[in-house]
Amino acid sequence: MSNDGQSTTAVRNSIEAAPLVAWMVRQRPLTKLLSGSENITDASKACTQLIGCLDIRQFGFGQSNPTYLLTIHGLPLSKSNDTVKLVLRRKPNKIAHKSAHALHREYRVLESIAKYNQQVQNSNDDFDRTIPIPHPYAYCNDESVIGSEFYIMKFVEGRINVDPRMPCMVSKEERIEAFRDAIRVLVNIHNFPWKNAGLENYGGKSSGAANQTYVQKQLGRLLQVATKQSEMLKSSKANSNDSPSGDVDMDYVEKTLHEIAQILSKNADKVPNKLGLLHGDYKIDNLIYHPTLPKVIAVLDWELSTIGDSCCDIANLCMMYFMPEIEKQWGVAGLGEMPDTKFQTLGIPSRMQVLSLYSEEDIRHTTSAALPLSTIQEWSGFYLAFLFFKNCVIVHG
């Protein structure tokens, strides 16, 4: 189970190697990595050499953006016997909403974090404020290369726990430290100095009044996405020979989503609304742990990141306490049916302990005022309801 998140299959969404390689040899960060030089004099020869030693596989664990492992055997451009592994993330060919699968935003935040990490590592601060990420190398918005926009980043070898019970951890003590480190990294994300890192406008121009909270704006946007998704699903059914009864179901789903949004809106203006860098999908299976230590070495899947309410990330992490266990085979892996006694036996914190650990770690930071634990606890149920609503909209699409 420990490396299920890094298992690969044969390519399911095809990529043509020749144009990809031709693009790669023109990107300075990649040419420097592959040849030791920022410029390649004979691009045609370099392409031929690279294609001959390039192996492309697709990751098997659920990514909304098709994700590939590029393995280059032997590094012919530098006459080295080393093997380099890279990861390519691409946008799917069909999307429901123009803001979905925003790879340019994902790449932008990775670049900003990489620069910030370098600054922190060069400082004399004993407090580890770094945010572990795969190093981003190059981004391409030219859809003619492989059919959609994409970017390439470093492959980070480690352990991805598809199951939040973390079966790859060898002991209760290691599991305790693994959860603590996940929470430490989350606090580092929320205390990232986004205004100084050029991300002042990273939240985009959300719909709604300027004085609305992040959750209020998100509720409006999510309803727009749900409506667009319903229209696409209805159109798809209309163009097929399926029974028209499916349209009735879509109407019911859309109506229910609007009703839930109205209920949430009654309190959305009263939330703490502590703004910071928001990962957007922070959970155990989006973390890569060190091969042998209970330490997070990379945070993955930043496509939903934005400047937003930090309590949303806490709630996203805590959704696992209400999800069925992986043995149910429902496409999710959670802790929802685990007996209370087993939490202590395995070294897994309870949901309320996660809130306490987050608060303790946040207080250690001095970059911004920490939310009181009582506030985090008081609003935790509301944020969970909002996050489940958000995920209903995502699954609906």
Helices and strands as residue ranges (DSSP letters): G 4-6, E 8-9, H 17-24, H 28-35, H 43-53, E 54-59, E 67-73, E 83-90, H 103-121, E 136-140, E 150-154, E 159-160, H 172-190, H 214-238, H 245-265, E 275-278, G 284-286, E 287-289, E 296-299, E 306-309, H 310-318, G 319-322, G 326-328, H 340-346, H 351-364, H 373-396
